[in-house]
Amino acid sequence: MGKKKGQAPGSNLIAQNRKARHEYHIEETFEAGLALAGWEVKSLRAGKGQLTDTYILVKNGEAWLLGSHIAPLPTASTHNVPEPDRTRKLLLHKKEVARIFSRTQDKGHTCVPLRLYWKGHLVKCELALVVGKKLHDKRAAEKNRDWERQKGRIMRESR
């Protein structure tokens, strides 16, 4: 099993959407399963998943993950044609799908995946109902982050 750079040895994280936390205010999170093919699970075990520019679409009472990329392994089976960017079904309860659908109908709200991770032998996706940040919000968040980093340095130096 290959691990990505910057990943802890016992980590269950597969892929993370770092941009989402910068671009959006997170209001509510959900945990969903993913309907995957066998070659996709093998690729995810090798750390070949990406969540950049990915979003959630609710259609006909079902939630779908669009734009995710799972690179096929070169050792994938010969009788199967892998589609790395296919639309994948999210496994959620009907009440959760209805809540996501109703909230995404509000102006400015959307649903994005935050991360893919292992829960036992299953692949899970953490979804979030989000609202887009304004430019001044992004600047304030960056300023706070810099201040926290600087404060930590000052505390370490004073010991």
Backbone bond lengths (Angstrom), bond angles and torsions (degrees), N, CA, C in turn:
res aa  C-N    CA-C-N  psi(-1)  N-CA   C-N-CA  omega(-1)  CA-C   N-CA-C  phi
1 M - - - 1.453 - - 1.519 109.48 -
2 G 1.292 117.26 120.64 1.461 121.39 177.98 1.510 111.36 -88.14
3 K 1.300 115.98 139.19 1.463 120.81 177.18 1.521 109.49 -108.79
4 K 1.315 115.74 147.75 1.459 120.70 177.73 1.520 110.21 -75.48
5 K 1.320 115.42 161.20 1.464 120.30 175.37 1.518 109.56 -62.44
6 G 1.315 116.92 142.08 1.454 120.67 175.65 1.514 113.47 79.31
7 Q 1.330 117.08 8.54 1.451 120.80 -179.03 1.525 109.07 -104.34
8 A 1.314 117.11 131.94 1.453 121.08 -179.76 1.524 109.72 -65.40
9 P 1.357 118.42 150.39 1.460 121.06 -176.40 1.527 113.79 -57.56
10 G 1.334 119.26 -39.34 1.455 121.74 -178.81 1.516 113.15 -98.71
11 S 1.312 117.78 16.52 1.454 121.83 -174.42 1.522 111.43 -72.01
12 N 1.323 115.57 146.24 1.454 119.48 177.23 1.535 111.44 -102.55
13 L 1.301 118.26 7.14 1.462 122.95 -178.94 1.523 110.78 -77.60
14 I 1.332 116.40 133.11 1.461 121.64 177.45 1.522 109.34 -101.84
15 A 1.326 116.02 -55.70 1.467 121.41 -178.70 1.517 108.21 -147.19
16 Q 1.335 115.37 152.81 1.460 120.80 -177.46 1.521 109.33 -135.89
17 N 1.323 115.88 143.28 1.461 121.99 176.70 1.531 107.49 -101.17
18 R 1.332 116.59 83.84 1.466 121.51 -176.36 1.525 111.69 -65.77
19 K 1.311 116.76 -33.61 1.457 121.56 -176.92 1.532 111.47 -63.95
20 A 1.325 117.31 -31.01 1.462 121.51 -177.84 1.525 111.77 -60.73
21 R 1.318 117.51 -41.61 1.471 120.33 -179.39 1.519 111.51 -68.55
22 H 1.322 116.78 -25.91 1.461 120.75 178.00 1.530 111.59 -82.51
23 E 1.307 117.64 -36.43 1.463 122.75 -173.66 1.533 114.03 -86.10
24 Y 1.343 118.27 -22.52 1.463 121.24 -170.45 1.525 112.82 -132.08
25 H 1.346 114.68 154.51 1.464 122.27 166.59 1.520 106.05 -89.28
26 I 1.316 117.47 124.18 1.461 121.54 -178.58 1.519 108.88 -87.75
27 E 1.332 115.92 124.08 1.459 120.81 -178.55 1.524 112.65 -99.90
28 E 1.326 117.23 -43.80 1.455 120.81 -175.30 1.524 108.48 -151.05
29 T 1.332 116.87 143.46 1.461 119.95 179.76 1.526 110.66 -119.00
30 F 1.326 115.24 152.89 1.457 123.36 177.95 1.521 108.63 -133.49
31 E 1.320 116.18 157.55 1.456 121.57 173.59 1.515 107.56 -114.80
32 A 1.331 116.11 127.75 1.460 120.96 -178.97 1.515 110.36 -129.40
33 G 1.316 115.12 148.65 1.454 120.47 172.13 1.515 108.93 -84.40
34 L 1.318 117.11 166.76 1.463 122.60 179.32 1.522 109.13 -123.39
35 A 1.334 117.02 136.24 1.458 121.83 173.53 1.524 106.75 -88.32
36 L 1.325 116.39 108.52 1.460 121.75 -174.47 1.523 111.24 -122.56
37 A 1.340 115.16 156.87 1.459 121.50 172.36 1.532 108.16 -86.33
38 G 1.319 116.73 164.99 1.465 121.50 -177.66 1.516 113.15 -59.72
39 W 1.336 117.61 -42.37 1.470 120.14 -178.56 1.519 110.98 -66.65
40 E 1.356 117.12 -29.19 1.467 120.70 179.24 1.528 110.80 -68.70
41 V 1.318 116.68 -39.40 1.461 120.76 178.68 1.531 109.46 -64.53
42 K 1.327 116.73 -42.58 1.468 120.13 178.49 1.531 110.65 -62.24
43 S 1.312 116.95 -41.65 1.465 120.54 179.09 1.521 111.17 -65.10
44 L 1.331 116.94 -40.14 1.459 120.38 178.54 1.526 110.94 -65.77
45 R 1.320 117.50 -36.37 1.473 120.45 175.92 1.528 110.59 -62.19
46 A 1.334 116.10 -30.74 1.464 120.73 178.37 1.527 111.90 -86.39
47 G 1.343 117.81 1.08 1.467 121.80 177.04 1.511 113.69 78.52
48 K 1.321 118.52 33.49 1.467 122.35 -175.32 1.530 113.47 -102.34
49 G 1.329 119.02 25.59 1.465 121.78 -179.16 1.516 112.70 -103.49
50 Q 1.345 116.95 147.82 1.464 122.82 177.49 1.524 110.11 -134.90
51 L 1.335 115.88 144.57 1.462 121.23 178.43 1.521 112.72 -120.43
52 T 1.325 118.90 13.69 1.459 120.08 -179.60 1.518 109.79 -69.42
53 D 1.331 117.11 138.85 1.470 124.15 -179.47 1.523 112.31 55.32
54 T 1.312 116.63 41.69 1.459 122.57 -179.71 1.522 109.08 -109.70
55 Y 1.317 116.48 146.23 1.462 119.78 176.90 1.522 110.27 -147.37
56 I 1.342 115.39 170.82 1.454 122.68 -176.77 1.525 108.61 -108.88
57 L 1.330 116.61 136.12 1.456 122.68 177.16 1.520 108.04 -122.66
58 V 1.328 116.57 131.06 1.464 120.86 176.35 1.525 107.30 -105.33
59 K 1.341 115.33 121.39 1.463 121.16 -176.14 1.524 108.88 -143.45
60 N 1.323 116.43 128.91 1.468 123.00 178.60 1.531 112.69 54.65
61 G 1.318 116.92 40.03 1.459 121.10 177.33 1.519 114.37 74.60
62 E 1.341 117.61 14.73 1.459 121.60 178.21 1.521 109.42 -129.03
63 A 1.323 116.45 148.38 1.460 121.51 178.76 1.529 108.89 -102.81
64 W 1.329 115.63 138.25 1.460 122.16 -177.02 1.524 110.21 -127.77
65 L 1.315 116.85 143.09 1.457 123.84 177.06 1.524 107.73 -99.47
66 L 1.339 116.26 114.32 1.458 121.50 -177.69 1.519 110.62 -110.08
67 G 1.323 116.71 140.95 1.450 121.64 173.21 1.509 115.68 88.77
68 S 1.319 118.46 -1.50 1.461 119.41 178.55 1.530 108.77 -76.45
69 H 1.317 115.51 149.62 1.464 120.38 -177.24 1.520 109.09 -124.00
70 I 1.323 116.26 121.35 1.461 121.90 173.97 1.520 105.82 -119.59
71 A 1.323 115.60 108.27 1.462 121.10 -176.75 1.528 109.88 -71.32
72 P 1.337 117.63 130.65 1.469 119.25 179.12 1.529 110.98 -72.45
73 L 1.300 115.33 146.72 1.457 120.41 176.27 1.529 108.99 -76.74
74 P 1.321 117.97 150.00 1.469 119.21 178.76 1.525 112.43 -65.20
75 T 1.333 116.82 -19.01 1.462 120.60 -179.62 1.527 112.61 -94.09
76 A 1.353 117.09 17.27 1.468 120.29 179.24 1.523 109.25 -62.74
77 S 1.302 116.71 155.97 1.461 120.18 -175.25 1.528 111.31 -61.50
78 T 1.316 115.76 151.55 1.459 121.63 -175.73 1.525 112.40 -79.21
79 H 1.327 118.37 -25.33 1.463 120.44 -178.10 1.532 113.03 -87.19
80 N 1.321 117.46 -2.73 1.458 122.11 -178.10 1.536 108.99 -114.16
81 V 1.331 116.76 130.37 1.465 120.86 177.29 1.530 107.89 -97.08
82 P 1.341 118.28 107.50 1.468 120.47 -176.91 1.534 112.29 -74.03
83 E 1.324 115.61 137.95 1.463 122.57 174.09 1.529 107.03 -112.56
84 P 1.326 119.15 103.44 1.464 120.37 -174.61 1.527 114.18 -68.01
85 D 1.333 118.80 -29.77 1.468 121.19 -175.02 1.525 113.30 -108.01
86 R 1.311 118.44 25.24 1.462 119.79 -176.10 1.534 111.27 -70.01
87 T 1.319 115.76 159.61 1.457 122.24 177.00 1.522 108.16 -78.31
88 R 1.336 117.04 128.63 1.457 121.85 -176.86 1.522 110.69 -112.77
89 K 1.325 115.74 140.32 1.461 120.83 -178.20 1.525 110.08 -81.36
90 L 1.345 115.26 136.44 1.462 121.49 175.40 1.523 108.84 -96.95
91 L 1.294 116.68 136.91 1.457 122.28 -177.39 1.527 109.17 -99.05
92 L 1.329 115.48 104.15 1.463 123.18 -178.52 1.518 109.90 -131.67
93 H 1.326 116.49 160.79 1.457 120.66 172.95 1.529 109.29 -72.62
94 K 1.333 116.76 154.74 1.470 121.24 -178.07 1.525 111.91 -59.06
95 K 1.327 116.97 -38.07 1.468 120.35 179.51 1.528 110.87 -64.91
96 E 1.327 116.57 -38.59 1.464 120.15 179.04 1.530 110.71 -67.48
97 V 1.338 116.57 -41.61 1.467 120.57 178.21 1.526 109.97 -63.22
98 A 1.336 116.73 -42.15 1.469 120.80 179.39 1.530 110.38 -64.08
99 R 1.316 117.72 -40.38 1.472 121.27 178.95 1.525 110.51 -64.61
100 I 1.325 116.97 -45.58 1.465 120.73 178.88 1.519 110.14 -61.67
101 F 1.337 116.99 -44.36 1.458 120.56 -179.12 1.521 111.48 -61.96
102 S 1.347 117.00 -46.36 1.470 119.81 -178.15 1.527 111.64 -65.44
103 R 1.328 117.57 -38.13 1.464 120.20 -179.12 1.528 112.22 -72.99
104 T 1.332 118.02 -32.65 1.463 120.04 179.65 1.519 111.94 -74.82
105 Q 1.321 117.74 -13.09 1.467 120.60 176.27 1.525 111.32 -77.44
106 D 1.342 116.87 -20.94 1.468 120.96 176.65 1.518 109.71 -68.32
107 K 1.332 116.15 148.74 1.464 120.05 -178.93 1.529 110.89 -66.15
108 G 1.325 115.43 133.47 1.456 121.28 176.48 1.514 115.08 85.07
109 H 1.333 118.16 -6.89 1.461 121.55 -178.66 1.525 110.09 -96.79
110 T 1.316 115.35 145.77 1.461 121.30 174.44 1.524 108.43 -150.98
111 C 1.311 116.42 175.47 1.453 121.89 178.94 1.524 108.46 -126.33
112 V 1.332 116.42 126.23 1.460 121.20 -179.14 1.527 109.94 -130.19
113 P 1.325 117.37 151.11 1.467 120.04 174.03 1.523 109.76 -80.22
114 L 1.318 117.09 139.29 1.461 121.41 178.79 1.522 111.90 -97.31
115 R 1.337 116.52 -40.93 1.460 118.86 -178.95 1.521 111.15 -161.39
116 L 1.322 115.10 157.32 1.460 123.90 171.01 1.518 106.36 -110.57
117 Y 1.333 117.14 137.75 1.454 119.94 -178.94 1.522 110.48 -153.13
118 W 1.323 115.09 164.40 1.460 121.86 177.18 1.520 109.04 -90.61
119 K 1.311 116.03 136.55 1.465 122.06 171.52 1.519 104.97 -128.12
120 G 1.317 114.59 94.65 1.465 119.57 -169.71 1.522 107.55 71.50
121 H 1.319 116.48 -124.33 1.463 120.42 177.48 1.520 112.74 -100.46
122 L 1.341 117.16 5.47 1.462 122.29 -177.29 1.522 111.55 -99.98
123 V 1.329 116.08 148.29 1.463 121.46 175.17 1.520 107.61 -93.74
124 K 1.320 116.09 126.76 1.462 121.56 179.25 1.518 109.33 -118.81
125 C 1.332 115.18 153.85 1.461 121.84 178.07 1.523 107.52 -123.99
126 E 1.317 116.99 127.88 1.455 121.14 175.41 1.519 107.98 -91.79
127 L 1.338 116.42 118.69 1.465 123.20 -179.49 1.514 108.70 -104.31
128 A 1.327 115.67 156.69 1.455 119.27 177.61 1.518 109.76 -140.91
129 L 1.331 115.60 137.44 1.465 121.37 168.44 1.514 105.55 -83.67
130 V 1.333 116.98 125.30 1.455 120.83 -171.13 1.525 111.63 -134.01
131 V 1.347 114.12 161.11 1.458 123.48 172.93 1.521 106.38 -125.58
132 G 1.310 117.68 136.26 1.456 121.61 -178.90 1.519 112.52 -63.39
133 K 1.338 115.57 141.07 1.464 120.91 177.24 1.517 109.60 -84.74
134 K 1.308 115.77 149.28 1.461 121.74 172.07 1.527 108.08 -84.02
135 L 1.309 117.14 165.98 1.464 121.40 -177.49 1.523 111.58 -60.39
136 H 1.347 116.45 -41.38 1.470 118.52 -178.76 1.529 111.15 -67.30
137 D 1.334 118.31 -29.43 1.466 120.90 176.12 1.526 110.51 -66.86
138 K 1.327 116.07 -41.08 1.466 120.34 179.51 1.520 110.44 -63.99
139 R 1.336 115.88 -41.06 1.470 119.90 179.20 1.522 110.83 -64.52
140 A 1.327 117.31 -41.96 1.464 121.19 -179.96 1.529 110.53 -64.39
141 A 1.327 116.95 -41.13 1.461 120.53 179.19 1.528 110.72 -64.02
142 E 1.324 116.40 -40.42 1.463 120.52 179.03 1.525 110.60 -66.41
143 K 1.335 116.23 -39.51 1.465 121.15 178.87 1.536 110.23 -63.37
144 N 1.333 116.99 -44.46 1.465 121.19 177.96 1.522 111.36 -62.26
145 R 1.317 116.63 -42.40 1.465 121.24 -179.62 1.534 110.22 -62.82
146 D 1.338 116.38 -43.59 1.465 120.32 177.99 1.525 111.24 -63.37
147 W 1.339 116.79 -41.09 1.452 120.56 -179.88 1.527 110.95 -64.76
148 E 1.332 117.57 -41.98 1.468 120.94 178.79 1.526 110.33 -62.55
149 R 1.317 117.08 -40.92 1.460 121.68 178.86 1.529 110.35 -63.93
150 Q 1.329 116.19 -44.66 1.465 121.98 -179.86 1.531 110.54 -65.20
151 K 1.325 116.50 -41.20 1.458 121.61 179.14 1.531 110.41 -61.89
152 G 1.333 116.62 -40.80 1.464 120.75 177.47 1.509 111.93 -62.50
153 R 1.342 116.67 -40.90 1.468 120.63 178.65 1.526 110.88 -63.44
154 I 1.325 116.62 -43.35 1.464 121.67 -178.82 1.535 109.55 -63.32
155 M 1.326 116.87 -42.31 1.480 120.85 -179.70 1.525 110.32 -64.57
156 R 1.327 117.83 -40.47 1.463 120.11 179.60 1.517 111.90 -67.00
157 E 1.327 117.12 -39.41 1.460 121.85 -178.75 1.526 112.09 -69.44
158 S 1.318 116.82 -30.31 1.468 120.02 -177.00 1.530 112.53 -77.65
159 R 1.317 118.67 -13.55 1.478 120.87 -179.02 1.477 112.03 -74.73
